[in-house]
Structure formats: structure tokens, C-alpha cells
Amino acid sequence: TGRHLLEQALAAGHQVTAFARHPADLAALQHSNLRVVQGDVMHPATVAAAMPGHDAVLVALGPRTRSYNTMLSGGTSNIIWQMHQHGIRRLIVLSSLGVGASQHELGFWQRHVMVPLLRRNLFEQKEKQEEVVRSADLDWVIVRPTELTNGPRTGRYFAGLSRKGQNGLHSTISRADVAAFMLNQLTAKKWLGRAVLLTGSNQMAASKPRATQPKPQLT
């Protein structure tokens, strides 16, 4: 999802700082508006180095192991602290369907088997991450997508607080569509201070940002 965020933000004309543990993974992505900073979200000094001169932060953290760790909550805390230090207010955070009050939106198999047995540590960390975001005095949006796929960007998705009463919805959404929605939240106000469910849909969803809108600098 982070890769899609980068590519779409650059294509839209944003100036972007990519904060990555392994900058070599982005070597193929060359652009005059892209700055790559190597760092670890668990090290505040490296997070601070990426912050100056930006208007918004998009967080798409993902641990590479199922073992328990505090990267999501601790890393997000470090990001928020540095946002306060540099006067950055807009924060868009990628979470997951099934976290918090959205647990009832999961299917039986996911709710009773997948999450308790295979994703328990991850979802506990996402819960703590969301708590950190909610307590921040920032203009934040938490994005809770359904199962992610590597499908194309379609522009067809549903965003809301619940799927009840909605027809034509899928149980999956492409990472490219999630990235597009997250980028839309840079200037939108509808979901500020909310955790929004996001899933694929046969219906056209949120409108694209107007071309005349200013391009925030992102990190």
C-alpha cells in the first residue's frame, strides 16, 4: 500500500518524502519530487529528520513478523510527537477492518478463526495504534480496509462506518484503491476524527480531488 501511495502522490504532483527502513527497495522509483529518508519509526531522531517542511503524514506501517512487537503503537507515537513538534496537523493512518468497533463487520471465519489464531498479535497492536491516534490533538483519519489485494486501481469503493444496508459490496479491496482513498483524505473533511470502513464496490464512490487544489507535501 505504501508503494501505491508513493506512486499516486507523485503522479498527482505532490512533493513526497518516503520514510523507509530499506531505501534500496525504492531504488527503481525515481522522481524529482521524491526524497527518500532511511530510518526506523522506533528511533525518534530518524523520524524527526523526515518531518520538516511537510503538510501531512500518511502512515502505512506493517510489521514483517507475526511475533509480538510494539512497532505499530510505538512508531505511531513517535510520528505523532514529531508532528506536534513541526506543526503538522493532518494524519492519515492505515489500520484494518476488525479493529475496534468494526470487529462485528468481519465474517464468521475471520472473527473466530483467522484473527484469534493467526493475527491476534497484529490486531492487538492495531488496537493500540488506533488508541494512540485517537488521543492525538491532530486532524486524523483512520482507514480500515477489508482484505487487501494486488488488483488495479478502480475508483470503485465504499467508505462508511458500517456495511449494513449496502448492496454490491465486496469483501476485498485493492491496495491501489486504498491508497487513492487515503490521498483523498489530505484535503477532505468528511471523515476527520473518524475510523472509516473501506471496501470494494460495484458503485462509484468518493469523488477525486479537484485539480485546482494545492498539493500538500507529504511524508
Secondary structure as GFF3:
##gff-version 3
##sequence-region A 1 219
A	DSSP	alpha_helix	2	11	.	.	.	ID=ss1
A	DSSP	beta_strand	16	20	.	.	.	ID=ss2
A	DSSP	three_ten_helix	23	26	.	.	.	ID=ss3
A	DSSP	beta_strand	34	38	.	.	.	ID=ss4
A	DSSP	alpha_helix	44	50	.	.	.	ID=ss5
A	DSSP	beta_strand	56	59	.	.	.	ID=ss6
A	DSSP	alpha_helix	71	85	.	.	.	ID=ss7
A	DSSP	beta_strand	90	94	.	.	.	ID=ss8
A	DSSP	three_ten_helix	100	105	.	.	.	ID=ss9
A	DSSP	alpha_helix	108	109	.	.	.	ID=ss10
A	DSSP	pi_helix	110	118	.	.	.	ID=ss11
A	DSSP	alpha_helix	120	134	.	.	.	ID=ss12
A	DSSP	beta_strand	139	145	.	.	.	ID=ss13
A	DSSP	beta_strand	147	149	.	.	.	ID=ss14
A	DSSP	beta_strand	157	160	.	.	.	ID=ss15
A	DSSP	beta_strand	172	174	.	.	.	ID=ss16
A	DSSP	alpha_helix	175	184	.	.	.	ID=ss17
A	DSSP	beta_strand	194	200	.	.	.	ID=ss18
###
